[in-house]
Amino acid sequence: MEKNKHFLNIDLNSTGRVFEGIGGISSNGTSKLLMDYPYKQQTDIIRFLFKPNFGAGFQQLKLEIGSDANTSSGTEPSHMRDMDDFDITRGTGLWLATKAKKENTDLMLSALRWGTPRWITDNNRKFLYYKNYLKGALEKFGLCFDYIGADVNEGPFDRN
């Protein structure tokens, strides 16, 4: 049978890559304005994005772990501005994830940092930063993550 270039061919006997769904991302403060929408419109948008078999029907949501750095088009606040500071309610990503999980309890969650707070100078501090994010997400929002990017999204930048 000749493969049609306009269709997706599925071979259940293949040992190739597994399709894990379509997803969205909340980063750079992109979800901030959604918090200010009237409740009905806010609920409609979240439903269109995350309700299974409806609208976009996203199966995954990736969140930026905030670092207080301007990362492309905005800033996602950090949950730890120094070693002794912790406030998991800063930012909008975990708020959005909570709403999204109510629409789709099977939604996969992942997180990744775009920037690095200045106080993170070694792997022990980096571990503390990640650990507190995951612990805070679970304790305050009831969220468990399926995946976490253990390093920065983008590498160092040199204007020269």
MDAnalysis code that builds the backbone (N, CA, C; Angstrom):
import MDAnalysis as mda
import numpy as np

u = mda.Universe.empty(480, n_residues=160, atom_resindex=np.repeat(np.arange(160), 3), trajectory=True)
u.add_TopologyAttr("name", ["N", "CA", "C"] * 160)
u.add_TopologyAttr("resid", np.arange(1, 161))
u.add_TopologyAttr("resname", ["MET", "GLU", "LYS", "ASN", "LYS", "HIS", "PHE", "LEU", "ASN", "ILE", "ASP", "LEU", "ASN", "SER", "THR", "GLY", "ARG", "VAL", "PHE", "GLU", "GLY", "ILE", "GLY", "GLY", "ILE", "SER", "SER", "ASN", "GLY", "THR", "SER", "LYS", "LEU", "LEU", "MET", "ASP", "TYR", "PRO", "TYR", "LYS", "GLN", "GLN", "THR", "ASP", "ILE", "ILE", "ARG", "PHE", "LEU", "PHE", "LYS", "PRO", "ASN", "PHE", "GLY", "ALA", "GLY", "PHE", "GLN", "GLN", "LEU", "LYS", "LEU", "GLU", "ILE", "GLY", "SER", "ASP", "ALA", "ASN", "THR", "SER", "SER", "GLY", "THR", "GLU", "PRO", "SER", "HIS", "MET", "ARG", "ASP", "MET", "ASP", "ASP", "PHE", "ASP", "ILE", "THR", "ARG", "GLY", "THR", "GLY", "LEU", "TRP", "LEU", "ALA", "THR", "LYS", "ALA", "LYS", "LYS", "GLU", "ASN", "THR", "ASP", "LEU", "MET", "LEU", "SER", "ALA", "LEU", "ARG", "TRP", "GLY", "THR", "PRO", "ARG", "TRP", "ILE", "THR", "ASP", "ASN", "ASN", "ARG", "LYS", "PHE", "LEU", "TYR", "TYR", "LYS", "ASN", "TYR", "LEU", "LYS", "GLY", "ALA", "LEU", "GLU", "LYS", "PHE", "GLY", "LEU", "CYS", "PHE", "ASP", "TYR", "ILE", "GLY", "ALA", "ASP", "VAL", "ASN", "GLU", "GLY", "PRO", "PHE", "ASP", "ARG", "ASN"])
u.atoms.positions = np.array([
    [0.841, -1.176, 0.000],
    [0.000, 0.000, 0.000],
    [0.891, 1.246, 0.000],
    [0.616, 2.167, -0.880],
    [1.400, 3.389, -0.988],
    [0.986, 4.360, 0.108],
    [1.979, 4.942, 0.781],
    [1.689, 5.910, 1.837],
    [1.204, 7.209, 1.228],
    [0.116, 7.720, 1.763],
    [-0.427, 8.996, 1.315],
    [0.232, 10.101, 2.129],
    [0.843, 11.049, 1.490],
    [1.556, 12.102, 2.204],
    [0.629, 13.076, 2.939],
    [-0.663, 12.954, 2.742],
    [-1.603, 13.865, 3.390],
    [-2.265, 13.273, 4.626],
    [-1.908, 12.061, 4.979],
    [-2.525, 11.408, 6.120],
    [-1.461, 10.905, 7.070],
    [-1.835, 10.738, 8.317],
    [-0.956, 10.173, 9.320],
    [-1.121, 8.660, 9.276],
    [-0.035, 7.943, 9.053],
    [-0.071, 6.486, 9.044],
    [0.321, 5.968, 10.419],
    [-0.506, 5.109, 10.980],
    [-0.257, 4.565, 12.311],
    [0.049, 3.079, 12.179],
    [1.197, 2.695, 12.693],
    [1.620, 1.293, 12.687],
    [1.712, 0.838, 14.132],
    [0.730, 0.066, 14.572],
    [0.690, -0.374, 15.962],
    [1.811, -1.348, 16.304],
    [2.495, -1.870, 15.317],
    [3.609, -2.783, 15.566],
    [4.955, -2.058, 15.643],
    [4.940, -0.767, 15.406],
    [6.172, 0.020, 15.406],
    [6.686, 0.211, 16.831],
    [7.998, 0.255, 16.962],
    [8.607, 0.554, 18.268],
    [9.107, 1.985, 18.305],
    [8.587, 2.825, 17.433],
    [9.013, 4.220, 17.334],
    [8.476, 5.070, 18.470],
    [8.557, 6.355, 18.284],
    [8.137, 7.314, 19.306],
    [6.640, 7.227, 19.578],
    [6.254, 7.598, 20.786],
    [4.865, 7.549, 21.219],
    [4.293, 8.966, 21.236],
    [3.135, 9.132, 20.621],
    [2.436, 10.417, 20.650],
    [1.871, 10.622, 22.043],
    [2.253, 11.718, 22.695],
    [1.811, 11.961, 24.070],
    [0.833, 13.113, 24.189],
    [0.337, 13.601, 23.084],
    [-0.696, 14.618, 23.142],
    [-0.239, 15.986, 22.712],
    [-1.179, 16.888, 22.698],
    [-0.970, 18.275, 22.315],
    [-1.073, 19.111, 23.576],
    [-0.218, 20.108, 23.675],
    [-0.226, 20.880, 24.903],
    [-0.047, 22.360, 24.702],
    [-0.078, 23.045, 25.814],
    [0.119, 24.481, 25.841],
    [1.188, 24.827, 26.852],
    [1.558, 26.090, 26.868],
    [2.606, 26.548, 27.767],
    [2.196, 27.851, 28.424],
    [2.539, 27.991, 29.673],
    [2.333, 29.243, 30.394],
    [3.710, 29.735, 30.814],
    [4.140, 30.834, 30.195],
    [5.460, 31.379, 30.511],
    [5.450, 32.880, 30.291],
    [6.492, 33.531, 30.756],
    [6.668, 34.971, 30.541],
    [5.482, 35.791, 31.033],
    [4.760, 35.290, 32.002],
    [3.593, 36.007, 32.498],
    [2.412, 35.990, 31.543],
    [2.401, 35.056, 30.564],
    [1.357, 35.056, 29.539],
    [-0.037, 34.766, 30.080],
    [-0.133, 34.168, 31.239],
    [-1.452, 33.840, 31.800],
    [-1.971, 34.929, 32.730],
    [-1.175, 35.959, 32.969],
    [-1.533, 36.999, 33.934],
    [-2.866, 37.668, 33.621],
    [-3.083, 38.050, 32.380],
    [-4.329, 38.748, 32.049],
    [-5.553, 37.862, 32.226],
    [-5.388, 36.563, 32.036],
    [-6.519, 35.642, 32.187],
    [-7.092, 35.693, 33.596],
    [-6.245, 35.926, 34.588],
    [-6.712, 36.005, 35.980],
    [-7.699, 37.159, 36.180],
    [-7.572, 38.200, 35.352],
    [-8.413, 39.393, 35.516],
    [-9.701, 39.351, 34.701],
    [-9.883, 38.321, 33.886],
    [-11.106, 38.220, 33.094],
    [-12.299, 37.989, 34.019],
    [-13.478, 38.416, 33.604],
    [-14.678, 38.053, 34.358],
    [-14.785, 36.528, 34.447],
    [-15.342, 36.063, 35.534],
    [-15.362, 34.623, 35.819],
    [-15.892, 33.779, 34.659],
    [-17.003, 34.185, 34.063],
    [-17.582, 33.377, 32.986],
    [-16.644, 33.264, 31.792],
    [-16.075, 34.379, 31.365],
    [-15.162, 34.346, 30.221],
    [-13.886, 33.557, 30.562],
    [-13.398, 33.747, 31.761],
    [-12.217, 33.010, 32.214],
    [-12.486, 31.496, 32.173],
    [-13.624, 31.107, 32.694],
    [-14.007, 29.690, 32.713],
    [-14.175, 29.148, 31.302],
    [-14.802, 29.929, 30.423],
    [-14.975, 29.495, 29.030],
    [-13.626, 29.274, 28.343],
    [-12.693, 30.194, 28.530],
    [-11.379, 30.069, 27.901],
    [-10.648, 28.837, 28.413],
    [-10.655, 28.629, 29.713],
    [-9.980, 27.462, 30.290],
    [-10.639, 26.176, 29.790],
    [-11.949, 26.175, 29.696],
    [-12.661, 24.999, 29.175],
    [-12.283, 24.735, 27.724],
    [-12.263, 25.783, 26.899],
    [-11.874, 25.614, 25.488],
    [-10.452, 25.084, 25.351],
    [-9.581, 25.454, 26.244],
    [-8.184, 25.002, 26.168],
    [-7.979, 23.584, 26.680],
    [-8.649, 23.217, 27.775],
    [-8.266, 21.989, 28.479],
    [-9.318, 20.884, 28.578],
    [-10.577, 21.172, 28.334],
    [-11.595, 20.121, 28.444],
    [-11.351, 19.069, 27.364],
    [-11.291, 17.789, 27.755],
    [-11.054, 16.724, 26.764],
    [-12.141, 16.683, 25.689],
    [-11.730, 16.407, 24.470],
    [-12.636, 16.278, 23.326],
    [-13.493, 17.515, 23.093],
    [-12.929, 18.663, 23.384],
    [-13.663, 19.918, 23.253],
    [-12.653, 21.028, 22.994],
    [-12.895, 21.885, 22.048],
    [-11.968, 22.975, 21.770],
    [-10.573, 22.446, 21.460],
    [-9.571, 23.060, 22.049],
    [-8.187, 22.612, 21.831],
    [-7.933, 21.261, 22.489],
    [-8.589, 20.998, 23.611],
    [-8.448, 19.710, 24.297],
    [-7.013, 19.359, 24.655],
    [-6.243, 20.343, 25.126],
    [-4.845, 20.078, 25.467],
    [-4.717, 18.921, 26.446],
    [-3.708, 18.093, 26.219],
    [-3.414, 16.978, 27.121],
    [-2.198, 17.261, 27.999],
    [-1.487, 18.342, 27.707],
    [-0.297, 18.695, 28.472],
    [-0.269, 20.194, 28.726],
    [0.346, 20.561, 29.837],
    [0.587, 21.964, 30.144],
    [1.984, 22.080, 30.730],
    [2.806, 22.925, 30.105],
    [4.148, 23.191, 30.613],
    [4.146, 24.560, 31.267],
    [4.744, 24.627, 32.459],
    [4.814, 25.877, 33.201],
    [6.253, 26.349, 33.316],
    [6.416, 27.656, 33.224],
    [7.722, 28.234, 33.522],
    [7.865, 28.323, 35.037],
    [8.981, 27.831, 35.553],
    [9.307, 28.049, 36.958],
    [9.929, 29.441, 37.018],
    [9.235, 30.367, 37.619],
    [9.643, 31.762, 37.593],
    [11.009, 32.027, 38.185],
    [11.655, 33.075, 37.628],
    [12.993, 33.440, 38.097],
    [13.149, 34.955, 38.245],
    [12.076, 35.707, 38.077],
    [12.105, 37.168, 38.105],
    [12.923, 37.754, 36.957],
    [13.217, 36.951, 35.949],
    [13.992, 37.427, 34.800],
    [13.064, 37.675, 33.626],
    [13.365, 38.693, 32.841],
    [12.602, 38.941, 31.629],
    [13.015, 37.882, 30.609],
    [12.132, 36.960, 30.345],
    [12.442, 35.826, 29.474],
    [11.604, 35.903, 28.214],
    [12.078, 36.573, 27.238],
    [11.462, 36.715, 25.922],
    [10.429, 37.829, 25.879],
    [9.279, 37.629, 26.501],
    [8.217, 38.618, 26.362],
    [7.599, 39.042, 27.687],
    [8.241, 38.732, 28.776],
    [7.697, 39.117, 30.069],
    [8.426, 38.421, 31.197],
    [7.914, 38.599, 32.390],
    [8.567, 38.063, 33.585],
    [7.597, 37.204, 34.373],
    [8.052, 36.030, 34.754],
    [7.299, 35.166, 35.662],
    [7.985, 35.275, 37.025],
    [7.262, 35.700, 38.058],
    [7.881, 35.884, 39.368],
    [8.438, 34.577, 39.941],
    [9.516, 34.713, 40.693],
    [10.140, 33.558, 41.317],
    [9.450, 33.216, 42.637],
    [9.373, 31.940, 42.939],
    [8.848, 31.489, 44.229],
    [9.911, 31.629, 45.322],
    [11.180, 31.829, 44.914],
    [12.287, 32.027, 45.862],
    [13.186, 33.135, 45.315],
    [13.128, 34.288, 45.949],
    [13.958, 35.405, 45.496],
    [15.334, 35.392, 46.153],
    [15.468, 34.614, 47.213],
    [16.761, 34.331, 47.829],
    [16.602, 33.049, 48.636],
    [17.657, 32.621, 49.267],
    [17.638, 31.333, 49.994],
    [16.570, 31.272, 51.082],
    [16.261, 32.408, 51.687],
    [15.340, 32.428, 52.823],
    [13.937, 32.906, 52.462],
    [13.710, 33.186, 51.198],
    [12.416, 33.694, 50.740],
    [11.663, 32.557, 50.048],
    [10.373, 32.438, 50.355],
    [9.555, 31.424, 49.682],
    [8.102, 31.882, 49.660],
    [7.545, 31.986, 48.458],
    [6.125, 32.293, 48.287],
    [5.663, 31.642, 46.990],
    [5.081, 30.461, 47.107],
    [4.674, 29.669, 45.940],
    [3.484, 30.284, 45.225],
    [2.826, 31.272, 45.828],
    [1.649, 31.870, 45.192],
    [2.001, 32.987, 44.216],
    [3.272, 33.341, 44.099],
    [3.659, 34.342, 43.104],
    [3.477, 33.753, 41.705],
    [3.161, 34.589, 40.772],
    [3.047, 34.123, 39.397],
    [1.668, 33.574, 39.087],
    [1.526, 33.089, 37.863],
    [0.219, 32.638, 37.392],
    [0.189, 31.181, 36.953],
    [1.336, 30.573, 36.761],
    [1.383, 29.219, 36.216],
    [0.647, 28.185, 37.057],
    [0.905, 28.177, 38.354],
    [0.266, 27.164, 39.205],
    [-1.232, 27.425, 39.342],
    [-1.617, 28.690, 39.336],
    [-3.045, 29.022, 39.332],
    [-3.707, 28.435, 38.091],
    [-3.084, 28.651, 36.922],
    [-3.642, 28.125, 35.669],
    [-3.674, 26.598, 35.685],
    [-2.615, 25.979, 36.164],
    [-2.567, 24.516, 36.210],
    [-3.684, 23.947, 37.079],
    [-3.984, 24.607, 38.177],
    [-5.080, 24.159, 39.050],
    [-6.413, 24.197, 38.303],
    [-6.661, 25.287, 37.604],
    [-7.901, 25.413, 36.821],
    [-7.932, 24.378, 35.690],
    [-6.801, 24.196, 35.023],
    [-6.727, 23.249, 33.905],
    [-6.962, 21.818, 34.378],
    [-6.407, 21.451, 35.531],
    [-6.581, 20.090, 36.064],
    [-8.037, 19.823, 36.455],
    [-8.772, 20.862, 36.809],
    [-10.199, 20.678, 37.107],
    [-10.971, 20.334, 35.841],
    [-10.525, 20.868, 34.707],
    [-11.164, 20.555, 33.418],
    [-10.717, 19.198, 32.894],
    [-9.488, 18.837, 33.151],
    [-8.934, 17.576, 32.638],
    [-8.045, 16.965, 33.713],
    [-8.593, 16.057, 34.485],
    [-7.825, 15.454, 35.578],
    [-6.652, 14.614, 35.080],
    [-6.673, 14.212, 33.803],
    [-5.568, 13.437, 33.225],
    [-4.500, 14.332, 32.593],
    [-4.645, 15.633, 32.699],
    [-3.691, 16.565, 32.115],
    [-2.285, 16.303, 32.663],
    [-1.322, 16.176, 31.754],
    [0.071, 16.012, 32.166],
    [0.665, 17.387, 32.413],
    [1.411, 17.505, 33.504],
    [2.057, 18.763, 33.850],
    [3.572, 18.622, 33.780],
    [4.197, 19.651, 33.236],
    [5.656, 19.704, 33.257],
    [6.068, 21.122, 33.617],
    [7.301, 21.266, 34.072],
    [7.813, 22.576, 34.460],
    [9.274, 22.692, 34.051],
    [9.657, 23.926, 33.760],
    [11.012, 24.214, 33.307],
    [11.319, 25.661, 33.644],
    [12.547, 25.925, 34.017],
    [12.914, 27.322, 34.282],
    [13.516, 27.932, 33.031],
    [13.207, 29.187, 32.814],
    [13.761, 29.916, 31.672],
    [15.005, 30.683, 32.099],
    [15.023, 31.107, 33.327],
    [16.139, 31.886, 33.848],
    [16.576, 31.336, 35.191],
    [17.583, 31.963, 35.761],
    [18.130, 31.509, 37.041],
    [18.218, 32.683, 38.003],
    [17.566, 32.578, 39.147],
    [17.749, 33.631, 40.151],
    [19.229, 33.737, 40.533],
    [19.675, 34.932, 40.784],
    [21.096, 35.201, 41.046],
    [21.650, 34.399, 42.229],
    [20.819, 34.091, 43.217],
    [21.313, 33.402, 44.409],
    [21.663, 31.937, 44.146],
    [21.225, 31.389, 43.031],
    [21.554, 29.992, 42.713],
    [22.954, 29.961, 42.105],
    [23.894, 29.516, 42.924],
    [25.298, 29.512, 42.508],
    [25.908, 28.119, 42.456],
    [25.142, 27.101, 42.866],
    [25.658, 25.734, 42.812],
    [24.474, 24.762, 42.723],
    [24.766, 23.488, 42.548],
    [23.713, 22.484, 42.370],
    [22.875, 22.276, 43.622],
    [23.432, 22.480, 44.807],
    [22.649, 22.333, 46.039],
    [21.554, 23.393, 46.111],
    [21.894, 24.604, 45.729],
    [20.894, 25.673, 45.731],
    [19.871, 25.454, 44.618],
    [20.328, 24.972, 43.483],
    [19.411, 24.670, 42.376],
    [18.415, 23.581, 42.805],
    [18.926, 22.563, 43.489],
    [18.055, 21.495, 43.994],
    [17.008, 22.063, 44.945],
    [17.419, 22.940, 45.860],
    [16.493, 23.555, 46.808],
    [15.398, 24.337, 46.071],
    [15.794, 25.064, 45.039],
    [14.863, 25.838, 44.217],
    [13.806, 24.935, 43.587],
    [14.228, 23.838, 42.978],
    [13.294, 22.885, 42.364],
    [12.442, 22.179, 43.414],
    [13.092, 21.712, 44.466],
    [12.377, 20.973, 45.515],
    [11.266, 21.828, 46.120],
    [11.572, 23.076, 46.432],
    [10.559, 23.940, 47.032],
    [9.423, 24.251, 46.065],
    [9.743, 24.354, 44.781],
    [8.694, 24.568, 43.782],
    [7.727, 23.376, 43.764],
    [8.282, 22.182, 43.661],
    [7.440, 20.981, 43.600],
    [6.671, 20.760, 44.897],
    [7.345, 20.968, 46.019],
    [6.692, 20.804, 47.322],
    [5.577, 21.837, 47.504],
    [5.857, 23.089, 47.145],
    [4.844, 24.137, 47.260],
    [3.663, 23.894, 46.337],
    [3.941, 23.432, 45.112],
    [2.866, 23.138, 44.159],
    [1.946, 22.049, 44.708],
    [2.528, 21.060, 45.355],
    [1.731, 19.972, 45.926],
    [0.961, 20.441, 47.160],
    [1.650, 21.084, 48.089],
    [1.012, 21.456, 49.357],
    [-0.018, 22.572, 49.211],
    [0.253, 23.576, 48.382],
    [-0.661, 24.718, 48.261],
    [-1.737, 24.507, 47.195],
    [-1.368, 23.837, 46.085],
    [-2.285, 23.714, 44.956],
    [-2.731, 22.281, 44.678],
    [-2.149, 21.298, 45.364],
    [-2.508, 19.903, 45.130],
    [-2.017, 19.375, 43.789],
    [-0.958, 19.961, 43.253],
    [-0.460, 19.594, 41.926],
    [0.782, 18.713, 41.998],
    [0.754, 17.635, 41.240],
    [1.920, 16.768, 41.060],
    [2.355, 16.883, 39.605],
    [3.642, 16.931, 39.384],
    [4.173, 17.092, 38.037],
    [4.604, 15.751, 37.453],
    [4.350, 15.584, 36.157],
    [4.765, 14.385, 35.438],
    [6.211, 14.496, 34.981],
    [6.614, 15.709, 34.613],
    [7.963, 15.941, 34.095],
    [8.495, 17.260, 34.635],
    [9.801, 17.301, 34.828],
    [10.442, 18.564, 35.164],
    [11.746, 18.651, 34.390],
    [11.949, 19.777, 33.739],
    [13.214, 20.019, 33.052],
    [14.239, 20.426, 34.097],
    [15.264, 19.628, 34.237],
    [16.213, 19.843, 35.325],
    [17.234, 20.928, 35.033],
    [17.130, 21.571, 33.911],
    [18.063, 22.647, 33.636],
    [17.354, 23.773, 32.912],
    [18.084, 24.808, 32.615],
    [17.524, 26.011, 32.030],
    [17.064, 25.766, 30.590],
    [16.014, 26.457, 30.188],
    [15.460, 26.327, 28.848],
    [16.431, 26.841, 27.777],
    [16.979, 27.999, 28.008],
    [17.877, 28.616, 27.053],
    [19.235, 28.815, 27.705],
    [20.275, 28.658, 26.934],
    [21.634, 28.812, 27.455],
    [22.025, 30.266, 27.629],
    [23.268, 30.497, 28.049],
    [23.748, 31.866, 28.253],
    [23.670, 32.679, 26.969],
    [23.483, 33.970, 27.131],
    [23.373, 34.872, 25.989],
    [24.501, 35.886, 26.039],
    [25.154, 36.086, 24.925],
    [26.229, 37.057, 24.812],
    [25.876, 38.023, 23.688],
    [25.656, 39.276, 24.004],
    [25.254, 40.274, 23.004],
    [26.310, 40.454, 21.919],
    [27.539, 40.138, 22.212],
    [28.603, 40.281, 21.214],
    [28.637, 39.106, 20.268],
])
